[in-house]
Amino acid sequence: MSDAPSSEAVPRLPRGVRLRHDKNRDEWLLLGPERLFKPDNIALEILKRCDGEATIGAIVEDLAQTFDAPREQVAKDVRAFLVGLAEKQMVEFA
Amino acid sequence: MNEGTQDIPAPLGLLAELTHRCPLQCPYCSNPVNLERRSGELDTAEWKRVFGEAADLGVLHVHLSGGEPTARPDLEDLVAECREVGLYSNLITAGVSTDEERLERLVEAGLDHVQLSMQGPDAQINDFVAGMRGAYEKKLRTAKAVGRLGLPLTLNAVIHRHNIARVGEMIDLALALGARRVEIAHVQYYGWALRNRASLMPNRAQINAAMQVVESAREDLKGRLVIDAVVPDYYARFPKPCMGGWGRQSLNVTPNGKVLPCHAAETIAGLTFETVREQSLADIWYRSEAFNRFRGTDWMPEPCRSCERKEIDWGGCRCQALAFAGDASATDPACHRSPLHGHMLAVAEADAKEEEAFVYRSFANAGAP
């Protein structure tokens, strides 16, 4: 279940879900089965870090440092975003 | 966008009907009643060109469909081309004619997703609706092979009065087969389904019960199974946003290369559909008369024109308007604001009481509608 992934959980894009830059529209898109999701800038920064190796904790740490943002807020946002996508089967946790 | 005009968005999805050949005979098939023979089909090079043009045009998802797309021996080549040009490929299959080795070759070629049709949750109902003995067992084998190969699976369950009471079992089957997603698709009455409407139409009580089952399953299975539903519009208050709007998001290419805004568009007399054998997809999408005929909202009559929902449902379905009003630009009778809405409901209620036998979809039964 996707309720409460721990900070040790490793988010990744499942088979059949692809993050790609669309040259026609000049925007990033997350493609899944009959699904199309247009990430905003923050979502894109999170998705780019879902490489199947980084833990949620590491992603939060990286984002907090890169954008000089409060760690607690970043952790809350990252978690909410990933859980939302997991409900749509666009992200899974290893 | 590269070639477009400011007010015509690039399409997102392409339905590639590679062939009309199919081992199943489902009486609700979305193919036209006039089926295309093998000799008329686009060849490998032509389909590859279509996929290249689609990617350039901005298409993201390609749905490899039919008929049964695996009837094409060049399917591996076509999937590889989709991957090559950056298209997300979705195989829409009956799953009765593909062994694991073939699936493996398709995966190696770059297939992204499999959508498997299911006619019912056990062999008896499945094989009766599909008109093919042994189909159910073969489908289960295909589903398991897809799982073993690690590919995401969607189960597509087309719902009508012969299986509507078993929607819950269809959802359970999707879970048991490891599907990530299930489509509960109430029959849309076009093509073969329109011909068989009196043997397929459920009544309102059956529909309400099925929709409740779906709603509660959606809540219970959140995070485990995505449930998408196509609503039965004969009993609706508002029309569906058919295809997301005419010429707005999607296009279909038929086995012989005609480019259509939707499955049933050829039923609209007076519209001429261009073919990829003579024009580019971009020319057809942006400039053909057929795609521009019902695009946007300018073509709308009242009560659509002043309706606050006109950019929600885009006027509903033109083919349904034609079928009921004899005029493809009329308000979709699924809308309660259409003067024909009561008539449409009465037709549904009368059909739901009929006991007609299926006219199975086959080349033998095909003919002028």
Boltz contact constraints between the chains, C-beta under 6 A:
constraints:
  - contact:
      token1: [A, 1]
      token2: [B, 223]
      max_distance: 6.0
  - contact:
      token1: [A, 2]
      token2: [B, 223]
      max_distance: 6.0
  - contact:
      token1: [A, 15]
      token2: [B, 150]
      max_distance: 6.0
  - contact:
      token1: [A, 15]
      token2: [B, 152]
      max_distance: 6.0
  - contact:
      token1: [A, 16]
      token2: [B, 112]
      max_distance: 6.0
  - contact:
      token1: [A, 16]
      token2: [B, 113]
      max_distance: 6.0
  - contact:
      token1: [A, 16]
      token2: [B, 152]
      max_distance: 6.0
  - contact:
      token1: [A, 24]
      token2: [B, 1]
      max_distance: 6.0
  - contact:
      token1: [A, 24]
      token2: [B, 2]
      max_distance: 6.0
  - contact:
      token1: [A, 24]
      token2: [B, 10]
      max_distance: 6.0
  - contact:
      token1: [A, 24]
      token2: [B, 58]
      max_distance: 6.0
  - contact:
      token1: [A, 31]
      token2: [B, 60]
      max_distance: 6.0
  - contact:
      token1: [A, 31]
      token2: [B, 88]
      max_distance: 6.0
  - contact:
      token1: [A, 33]
      token2: [B, 113]
      max_distance: 6.0
  - contact:
      token1: [A, 33]
      token2: [B, 152]
      max_distance: 6.0
  - contact:
      token1: [A, 33]
      token2: [B, 154]
      max_distance: 6.0
  - contact:
      token1: [A, 33]
      token2: [B, 181]
      max_distance: 6.0
  - contact:
      token1: [A, 87]
      token2: [B, 222]
      max_distance: 6.0
  - contact:
      token1: [A, 87]
      token2: [B, 223]
      max_distance: 6.0
  - contact:
      token1: [A, 89]
      token2: [B, 180]
      max_distance: 6.0
  - contact:
      token1: [A, 89]
      token2: [B, 226]
      max_distance: 6.0
